[in-house]
Amino acid sequence: MALPTGLKNICLLVIAWVYLSFTAGAARAETTSWLGTWGCAPQLTEPGNMPPAPGLAGNTLRQIVRVSVGGKQLRLRFSNAFGNSPVEIESVHLALCPGDKATSTIDPSTVKALAFHGNPSITIPAGEMIWSDPLDFDLPALTNLTVTMSFGAVPTKVTGHPGSRTTSYILSGNAVTATNTADAAKTAHWYFLTSVDVRNDNSGAAVVALGDSITDGRGTTTDGNNRWPDVLAARLHANPATAGVSVINMGIGGNGIFGGLGPAARLRFDGDVLDQSGARWFILFEGVNDIGGGHNPNIATNLIKEYEHFVEKAHARNIRAYGATITPFGRSFYYSPAHEAARQQVNAWIRTNKLFDAVIDFDAAVRDPAAPANIQKQYDVGDHLHLNPAGYRALGDSIDLKLFSQ
């Protein structure tokens, strides 16, 4: 039966209103999204890197992270991925550090509390992670953010990131708003906290650095934030064309593509790279531990195959892939003629392959022209494998910023 003309017109208007409301809502959703501004790669904390006394259970942990880009709204991710029981987070307060230094001191006027599904507390089951609710928070770029957490029960297997190169503070009892941390126990590790995202208007994007201890920053200054990804973040921010580009450091000390400390890179690639909020580029700078830590005559070929797999997966997600050459390790405990030959084979492929969208030649940035198997003395931290702050600056300064306007 045909509808009367008047009723038919009303129905059409209702349908049009519903459609327009839906598309307008979708458009609003598409114009804002989350962008990772800081992150660390989670792993099972080794016995020697566990929280010192008084421990975390029933106590308070203050951690400091340096974000890359800023925003007016943020969210944080906490992980219990490697836990053997739930972790009880009773409250989390955020605040800015006064000045430019990473310290336990907070600016009281900036303190705000996080919520989880509208509640101040959250219990994260073993093997899981959780995002906080969005929080309105004025977060400037290149700022030290304090994240202070009070705990109930804590698993005996702790998810964390040992290579923080940043001091964390443990206080007895619930002290989330404490301004005086003179009595705090200190430790250079992060625990449970893995990501900080900011709300973005789609003008920004993230570059994810996948690597080992040379990306994680071994040899840098504690609380100095002078790893090569930090150098890159500062350069991107200072350049108007790339000021909205964030840097997420997914380095793990001792990590390898196929093994080493923490989850192997081939196992953590999806979570640590592809799933980062707003990822548009990734830099692959890993393989030295696979080469130097074993005696596999096929290691170069195996690495190249895995690199190819990484690039294919990145391209499938519209993420541009940049390959970084492996830096020298001559005179180090990793050196042998066979290991050097493998490094040269891998680097030659990185420089000439047609899969990477660009090459970042870290090897050329720090090698000794008179002895190319060695790091320049001015960049060597002393073990002939890792760099000092000047060496990390050389790496960060060698990257063409035009790569991140594509």
C-alpha positions in Angstrom: 0.0 0.0 0.0 1.4 3.4 -1.0 2.0 5.9 1.8 0.2 9.3 1.7 2.3 12.0 0.2 2.7 13.9 3.4 3.7 10.9 5.4 6.1 9.8 2.7 7.8 13.2 2.8 8.1 13.0 6.6 9.7 9.5 6.3 12.2 10.8 3.7 13.1 13.7 6.0 13.7 11.4 8.9 15.8 9.1 6.8 17.8 12.0 5.5 18.3 13.4 9.1 19.5 10.0 10.3 21.9 9.7 7.4 23.3 13.2 7.8 23.6 12.7 11.5 25.5 9.5 11.0 27.8 10.9 8.3 28.5 14.0 10.4 29.4 11.9 13.4 31.6 9.8 11.2 33.3 12.9 9.8 33.9 14.2 13.3 35.4 10.9 14.2 37.7 11.0 11.2 38.9 14.5 11.9 40.4 13.5 15.3 42.4 10.5 16.2 45.0 9.3 18.6 48.7 9.8 18.1 51.5 8.1 20.0 53.8 10.7 21.5 55.8 8.4 23.8 56.2 4.7 24.2 58.5 2.0 25.4 58.7 -1.7 24.4 57.3 -3.9 27.2 59.1 -7.1 28.3 59.4 -9.4 31.3 61.5 -7.6 33.9 64.6 -9.7 34.7 65.4 -10.5 38.4 68.2 -7.9 38.5 65.9 -5.1 37.3 63.0 -5.7 39.6 61.7 -2.8 41.7 63.9 -2.2 44.8 62.7 -2.1 48.4 60.1 -1.2 49.5 58.7 -2.7 46.2 55.5 -1.7 44.4 52.8 -3.6 46.3 51.0 -1.2 48.6 53.3 1.7 47.5 53.7 4.5 45.0 55.7 4.7 41.8 56.6 8.0 40.1 57.9 7.7 36.6 59.0 10.4 34.2 58.6 10.2 30.4 59.6 12.8 27.8 56.9 13.2 25.2 57.7 14.3 21.6 54.6 16.2 20.4 52.0 17.9 22.6 48.2 18.0 22.8 45.2 19.1 24.8 43.9 15.6 25.6 45.7 12.4 26.3 45.4 8.8 27.3 47.9 6.3 28.8 48.3 2.6 28.3 49.4 0.2 31.1 50.4 -3.4 30.4 50.5 -6.5 32.5 51.4 -8.6 29.4 54.0 -10.7 31.2 52.4 -10.8 34.6 51.5 -14.0 36.4 48.6 -12.5 38.3 46.6 -9.3 38.2 48.1 -5.9 39.0 45.9 -3.6 41.1 46.4 0.1 40.2 44.6 2.1 42.8 45.1 5.6 41.3 47.2 7.4 38.7 48.0 11.1 38.8 49.7 13.1 36.1 51.7 16.3 36.4 54.4 18.3 34.5 57.9 18.7 35.8 58.8 22.3 36.3 61.5 23.5 34.0 63.1 21.3 31.3 64.8 18.7 33.5 63.4 15.2 34.2 63.1 15.2 38.0 60.7 13.8 40.6 59.5 17.3 41.4 56.0 18.1 40.1 54.2 21.4 39.3 51.2 21.1 41.7 49.0 23.3 39.5 49.2 20.7 36.7 48.1 17.6 38.7 45.2 15.6 37.3 43.9 12.1 38.0 43.4 9.5 35.4 40.2 7.4 35.2 39.5 3.9 33.9 35.9 3.4 32.7 35.0 6.3 35.0 36.8 4.8 38.0 40.0 6.0 39.7 41.3 2.4 40.0 41.8 -0.6 37.6 42.8 -4.2 38.0 44.6 -5.5 34.9 44.4 -9.3 34.5 47.6 -11.2 33.7 48.4 -11.1 30.0 46.4 -8.0 29.3 46.8 -4.2 28.9 44.4 -1.3 29.4 44.0 2.2 28.1 42.9 5.0 30.5 39.9 7.2 29.7 40.7 10.3 27.7 41.8 13.2 29.9 41.9 16.9 29.2 45.5 17.9 29.9 47.6 20.7 28.5 50.7 18.8 27.4 53.4 20.9 25.6 55.8 19.2 23.1 59.1 17.9 24.4 57.9 17.9 28.0 58.7 15.7 30.9 55.5 14.2 32.2 55.3 12.5 35.6 53.1 9.5 36.0 52.5 8.6 39.6 50.8 5.3 40.4 49.7 3.8 43.7 49.4 0.0 43.8 47.5 -2.7 45.6 48.6 -6.2 44.7 51.4 -6.6 42.2 52.4 -9.8 40.3 55.8 -11.4 41.0 56.5 -11.3 37.3 56.5 -7.6 36.4 56.0 -6.1 32.9 58.4 -3.2 32.4 61.2 -1.7 30.4 64.6 -2.0 32.1 66.4 0.4 29.8 64.6 3.6 30.7 67.8 5.7 31.2 65.4 7.7 33.4 65.1 7.7 37.1 61.9 6.4 38.7 60.9 6.9 42.4 59.3 4.5 44.8 57.6 5.9 47.9 56.0 4.0 50.8 52.2 4.0 51.0 49.9 6.0 48.9 51.8 9.2 47.9 50.5 10.0 44.5 50.3 13.8 45.3 53.7 14.0 47.1 55.9 16.9 46.2 58.8 15.8 48.4 60.4 12.6 47.3 63.6 12.9 49.3 63.0 9.5 51.0 62.1 7.7 47.7 64.0 4.6 46.5 65.4 5.3 43.1 65.7 2.9 40.1 66.4 3.5 36.4 63.6 1.4 35.1 60.0 1.8 33.9 57.2 -0.5 35.1 53.7 -1.2 33.6 53.5 2.1 31.7 54.0 1.6 27.9 52.3 4.4 25.9 51.2 8.0 26.0 48.8 9.2 23.2 47.6 12.6 22.5 44.4 13.6 20.6 45.3 14.7 17.1 43.5 16.6 14.3 45.1 14.3 11.7 47.8 16.8 10.9 50.4 14.8 12.8 51.8 11.2 12.5 54.3 9.0 14.2 57.7 7.5 13.3 58.4 4.3 15.2 62.1 3.3 15.8 62.5 -0.5 16.1 65.9 -1.4 17.5 68.1 -2.8 20.2 70.3 -1.1 22.9 71.7 1.4 20.4 68.1 2.7 19.9 67.2 2.1 23.6 70.1 4.4 24.4 72.9 2.5 26.2 75.7 5.0 26.7 73.5 8.0 27.0 73.1 10.2 30.1 70.6 9.1 32.7 67.7 11.6 32.7 69.4 13.4 29.8 67.0 12.2 27.1 69.8 12.2 24.5 69.2 8.9 22.6 69.2 9.3 18.9 65.3 9.1 18.7 65.3 12.0 21.2 67.6 14.0 18.9 65.3 13.2 16.0 62.2 14.3 18.0 63.8 17.7 18.8 64.8 18.3 15.2 61.4 17.4 13.9 59.7 19.7 16.3 62.0 22.6 15.4 61.3 22.2 11.7 57.9 23.7 10.8 57.2 21.2 8.1 57.5 18.3 10.6 56.5 19.8 13.9 53.5 17.5 14.2 55.6 14.3 13.8 56.1 12.3 16.9 58.8 9.7 17.7 58.1 6.4 19.5 61.2 4.6 20.7 60.7 0.8 20.5 64.3 -0.2 21.3 65.1 -3.0 23.7 68.6 -3.5 25.0 70.0 -6.9 24.0 67.2 -7.5 21.6 67.5 -9.3 18.3 65.4 -10.1 15.2 65.4 -13.7 16.2 66.1 -13.7 19.9 68.0 -11.9 22.6 66.5 -10.1 25.5 62.8 -9.3 25.5 60.5 -10.7 22.8 62.3 -11.2 19.5 61.7 -8.4 17.1 59.9 -10.7 14.6 57.5 -11.6 17.4 56.9 -8.0 18.7 56.8 -6.3 15.4 53.0 -6.2 15.1 52.4 -4.8 18.6 55.4 -2.6 18.9 55.3 -1.1 15.4 52.1 -1.7 13.4 49.8 -1.1 16.4 51.2 2.3 17.4 48.7 5.1 17.3 49.2 7.2 14.2 52.2 5.3 12.8 53.1 6.5 9.3 56.8 5.6 9.2 59.1 3.1 10.9 62.9 2.9 11.1 64.4 -0.6 11.2 67.7 -0.5 13.0 68.3 -4.0 14.3 70.4 -7.0 13.7 73.8 -6.4 15.4 73.0 -8.8 18.3 71.9 -11.5 15.8 75.2 -11.1 14.0 77.5 -10.7 16.9 75.8 -13.0 19.3 76.0 -16.2 17.3 77.9 -18.2 14.7 75.2 -18.9 12.1 76.9 -18.7 8.6 73.5 -17.8 7.1 72.6 -15.0 9.5 72.9 -12.2 6.9 70.5 -14.0 4.5 68.1 -14.8 7.3 68.1 -11.2 8.5 67.4 -9.9 5.0 64.4 -12.3 4.6 63.0 -11.0 7.9 63.6 -7.4 6.9 61.6 -8.1 3.7 58.8 -9.5 5.8 58.7 -6.4 8.0 58.6 -4.1 5.0 55.8 -6.1 3.4 53.7 -5.9 6.6 54.4 -2.2 7.0 53.4 -1.4 3.5 50.2 -3.4 3.9 49.3 -0.9 6.6 50.3 2.1 4.6 53.4 2.6 6.8 56.6 3.7 5.0 59.7 1.6 5.9 63.1 3.1 6.3 66.2 0.8 6.6 69.1 1.9 8.8 72.5 0.4 8.2 74.2 -1.5 11.1 76.9 0.5 12.9 80.5 -0.7 13.3 81.6 -3.0 16.1 85.3 -3.5 15.3 87.5 -4.2 18.3 84.4 -5.1 20.4 83.5 -8.5 21.8 81.2 -9.0 18.8 84.0 -8.7 16.3 85.3 -11.4 14.0 86.0 -11.4 10.3 82.9 -13.6 9.7 80.7 -11.2 11.7 82.1 -8.2 9.9 81.4 -9.9 6.6 77.8 -10.5 7.6 77.4 -6.8 8.7 78.8 -5.7 5.3 76.4 -8.1 3.5 73.4 -6.8 5.3 74.4 -3.2 4.9 75.0 -3.6 1.2 71.5 -5.0 0.8 70.0 -2.2 2.8 71.7 0.4 0.6 70.7 -1.2 -2.7 67.4 -3.0 -2.2 64.2 -1.7 -3.8 61.9 -2.6 -0.9 62.7 0.1 1.7 61.2 3.5 0.9 64.5 5.1 2.0 67.9 4.3 3.5 69.3 6.0 6.7 73.1 5.3 6.6 73.9 5.2 10.3 77.1 3.2 9.5 78.4 6.1 7.4 77.5 8.6 10.1 79.8 7.2 12.8 82.4 4.9 11.2 86.1 5.7 11.3 87.1 6.6 7.7 90.6 5.2 8.4 89.2 1.9 9.8 85.6 1.5 8.6 85.0 -1.6 10.8 85.3 0.7 13.8 83.3 3.5 15.4 85.1 6.9 15.4 86.8 7.4 18.7 84.9 10.6 19.4 81.6 8.6 19.3 82.7 5.4 21.1 81.4 5.0 24.7 84.3 2.7 25.3 83.1 -0.8 24.5 83.5 -0.2 20.7 79.9 -1.2 20.1 77.7 1.4 21.8 77.9 5.2 21.3 78.3 8.1 23.7 75.9 11.1 23.6 78.0 12.7 20.8 77.6 9.5 18.7 73.9 9.4 19.3 73.6 13.0 18.2 75.5 12.1 15.1 73.0 9.4 14.3 70.0 11.7 15.0 71.5 14.6 13.0 72.2 12.3 10.0 68.5 11.7 9.3 67.0 13.7 6.4 63.9 15.4 7.9 62.3 15.4 4.4 61.6 11.7 4.9 58.9 12.7 7.3 57.1 15.1 5.1 56.2 12.3 2.7 
